[in-house]
Amino acid sequence: MVNFTVITFGCWLNKADSDLIITRLRDQGWLYVEDVESADYVIVNTCAVREEAERNELKLLRELSVKYPGKKVIVSGCLTRVRPASIKDAAPNAILVTSHGNEVMDEVLRRGGDVHIIDERPMKYLPRYMPELHGHRYVVPIQVGCLGNCTFCVTKIGRMGFGRVKSYSMDDVVNAVRDAVRRGAREIYLTGQEVSAYGHDRGYDLVDLLERLLREVDGRYMVRLGMMEPLELSRFIDRLLDVVKGDWRVYRFFHIPVQSGSDKVLRLMRRKYTVDLFRELVTRIRREFPEATVATDIIVGHPGEEDDDFWASVNLVRELGIDKVNLARYSRRPFTEAAYMDQVPEPVKKERSKIATEVFSQVALERNKLFIGRVLWGIVSEVDFKGENYVVRTYNYKPVAVKRADLGAFVKVTPREATSQRLIGDLVESEELNVKYRLDYRITEGLDMV
């Protein structure tokens, strides 16, 4: 029997792609192991979004090449299209799979050498739910590609972009989720490069998928939606809010990347919306769900960003009370238009990043403090990174650390402390809760459950 392991860098979509690799190889009779020492094959699924990730990946490949010269290394993912020569320099004997080898892993193994994939992924296979690896969480990719062509983005080269989208069929997604829920999955993460573009190539959209999934998959589970680009989200925001309002099984969580609070910088980025559209979306969400968690992405130091543009981003987060900001210092990436623009000096980017981190942390802290002393319900999602606490994800996806709980159980918690990253609280009751919930979105009162 052949042993293999997979090392994953990057986003939730990359994690789902790694699960697909594991699924495909297990179907061929291979045994998945969690450590490199025991593996005959080491598969590295790469990310190209940031320069820091690239450095870490190449460092790992060099270490694998030196420390384990007898092991076979397969490199897949976004970096393979962006830096193939650098990968070969770091690990000369590695098998290079240009782009994503998840759905063609059997072809990779049949050839035994580098595989350069020209055609886009066939969208035939989805990863299987694997509770022994991921507990009660099932991450399912629903689409790849995006409808944009941003100047800073290297993912459009590493995966798909330039206005191209490929979606899994609703039948395949619903069937995969139904099977996962039957086998014990309690959290369903719908992920993709831009989930708001789902179905663009098939004549339906994300709301159609969500409605059908909730209607046809019985059970007690929570659905988490992935990143939704503002312009695409605006096309169906009212329908989406109606679905979320009508079913307790959808996390009140909205990840909407704004990238900058300056319309000038958004134009330089070639984003397709204005700051006012983002503001309107957040306002509409908060009107329906005052307690909803709104997350966004912001890049500081993009070429052309001046002080006024930077402060526009900071003030936008303050104004809207954004719960979580994924802050990135602009990273110059190959083959992107922004790489050839006049660059913001590195010391300026570092200073802006420091200021933004402090402000965004304070905004997140104030937002989290609103929930201290409340009685909230949620699902015991995972053990924290230190292994010391269990993390309850509440109905609005707020993380609450408790001392002990049963993974996958629906529970009530009362937060007693807050940090910018999470709440810390106590379990109110640990037994399974009734299926039917009455959701009360008033910010001043706890959520009742009947």
QUIWO-V338527 format. One record per residue. N is the residue number from 0. RES is the residue in one small letter. NEAR is the number of other ideal C-beta (glycine too) atoms within 12 Angstrom. Layout:
N:RES:NEAR
N:RES:NEAR
//
This chain:
0:m:15
1:v:21
2:n:24
3:f:35
4:t:33
5:v:43
6:i:34
7:t:33
8:f:35
9:g:34
10:c:36
11:w:32
12:l:42
13:n:39
14:k:32
15:a:45
16:d:45
17:s:40
18:d:38
19:l:43
20:i:44
21:i:37
22:t:32
23:r:33
24:l:35
25:r:26
26:d:17
27:q:21
28:g:14
29:w:25
30:l:18
31:y:33
32:v:25
33:e:17
34:d:15
35:v:25
36:e:15
37:s:18
38:a:29
39:d:24
40:y:37
41:v:40
42:i:47
43:v:47
44:n:41
45:t:51
46:c:42
47:a:43
48:v:36
49:r:30
50:e:26
51:e:19
52:a:32
53:e:32
54:r:21
55:n:22
56:e:39
57:l:32
58:k:20
59:l:31
60:l:39
61:r:24
62:e:21
63:l:33
64:s:26
65:v:17
66:k:16
67:y:25
68:p:16
69:g:16
70:k:31
71:k:28
72:v:40
73:i:45
74:v:48
75:s:49
76:g:45
77:c:46
78:l:47
79:t:41
80:r:34
81:v:35
82:r:33
83:p:31
84:a:17
85:s:27
86:i:38
87:k:23
88:d:16
89:a:30
90:a:36
91:p:20
92:n:24
93:a:38
94:i:34
95:l:36
96:v:39
97:t:32
98:s:35
99:h:48
100:g:38
101:n:41
102:e:32
103:v:31
104:m:37
105:d:24
106:e:23
107:v:35
108:l:27
109:r:12
110:r:18
111:g:14
112:g:16
113:d:23
114:v:29
115:h:19
116:i:28
117:i:10
118:d:16
119:e:23
120:r:32
121:p:18
122:m:29
123:k:16
124:y:27
125:l:37
126:p:43
127:r:30
128:y:35
129:m:28
130:p:22
131:e:14
132:l:24
133:h:34
134:g:26
135:h:33
136:r:36
137:y:43
138:v:40
139:v:48
140:p:43
141:i:49
142:q:45
143:v:41
144:g:38
145:c:39
146:l:36
147:g:34
148:n:23
149:c:38
150:t:31
151:f:44
152:c:42
153:v:33
154:t:40
155:k:33
156:i:31
157:g:42
158:r:43
159:m:36
160:g:32
161:f:18
162:g:19
163:r:24
164:v:34
165:k:32
166:s:39
167:y:38
168:s:24
169:m:31
170:d:19
171:d:26
172:v:40
173:v:30
174:n:22
175:a:35
176:v:43
177:r:28
178:d:24
179:a:36
180:v:32
181:r:19
182:r:20
183:g:23
184:a:33
185:r:37
186:e:42
187:i:42
188:y:39
189:l:46
190:t:39
191:g:44
192:q:45
193:e:46
194:v:47
195:s:42
196:a:38
197:y:47
198:g:34
199:h:32
200:d:24
201:r:23
202:g:11
203:y:25
204:d:31
205:l:42
206:v:32
207:d:26
208:l:42
209:l:41
210:e:27
211:r:24
212:l:36
213:l:29
214:r:18
215:e:18
216:v:30
217:d:15
218:g:25
219:r:27
220:y:37
221:m:40
222:v:46
223:r:36
224:l:42
225:g:40
226:m:38
227:m:45
228:e:42
229:p:38
230:l:27
231:e:36
232:l:41
233:s:27
234:r:25
235:f:31
236:i:32
237:d:19
238:r:21
239:l:38
240:l:29
241:d:19
242:v:29
243:v:37
244:k:20
245:g:19
246:d:27
247:w:33
248:r:34
249:v:35
250:y:36
251:r:39
252:f:34
253:f:42
254:h:38
255:i:45
256:p:42
257:v:45
258:q:44
259:s:49
260:g:38
261:s:32
262:d:25
263:k:22
264:v:39
265:l:36
266:r:21
267:l:27
268:m:35
269:r:28
270:r:35
271:k:27
272:y:32
273:t:24
274:v:31
275:d:19
276:l:25
277:f:42
278:r:29
279:e:23
280:l:39
281:v:36
282:t:22
283:r:28
284:i:40
285:r:28
286:r:16
287:e:25
288:f:32
289:p:25
290:e:35
291:a:41
292:t:38
293:v:42
294:a:35
295:t:40
296:d:34
297:i:44
298:i:44
299:v:43
300:g:39
301:h:45
302:p:32
303:g:28
304:e:40
305:e:22
306:d:18
307:d:17
308:d:33
309:f:36
310:w:23
311:a:31
312:s:44
313:v:33
314:n:25
315:l:35
316:v:42
317:r:22
318:e:22
319:l:34
320:g:32
321:i:43
322:d:44
323:k:33
324:v:41
325:n:27
326:l:37
327:a:31
328:r:32
329:y:40
330:s:31
331:r:28
332:r:35
333:p:25
334:f:22
335:t:30
336:e:23
337:a:31
338:a:22
339:y:14
340:m:21
341:d:15
342:q:21
343:v:30
344:p:15
345:e:17
346:p:13
347:v:23
348:k:26
349:k:17
350:e:19
351:r:35
352:s:29
353:k:20
354:i:25
355:a:36
356:t:24
357:e:20
358:v:30
359:f:38
360:s:24
361:q:23
362:v:31
363:a:34
364:l:24
365:e:21
366:r:36
367:n:35
368:k:24
369:l:28
370:f:39
371:i:25
372:g:20
373:r:34
374:v:28
375:l:44
376:w:38
377:g:47
378:i:42
379:v:38
380:s:38
381:e:28
382:v:22
383:d:22
384:f:12
385:k:10
386:g:10
387:e:13
388:n:26
389:y:34
390:v:36
391:v:47
392:r:41
393:t:42
394:y:42
395:n:41
396:y:37
397:k:43
398:p:39
399:v:45
400:a:37
401:v:39
402:k:20
403:r:18
404:a:32
405:d:22
406:l:26
407:g:31
408:a:28
409:f:38
410:v:36
411:k:34
412:v:44
413:t:27
414:p:32
415:r:23
416:e:21
417:a:28
418:t:22
419:s:25
420:q:23
421:r:34
422:l:39
423:i:29
424:g:35
425:d:28
426:l:30
427:v:27
428:e:22
429:s:22
430:e:13
431:e:18
432:l:28
433:n:16
434:v:15
435:k:14
436:y:24
437:r:16
438:l:29
439:d:22
440:y:25
441:r:14
442:i:19
443:t:13
444:e:18
445:g:27
446:l:32
447:d:19
448:m:24
449:v:13
//
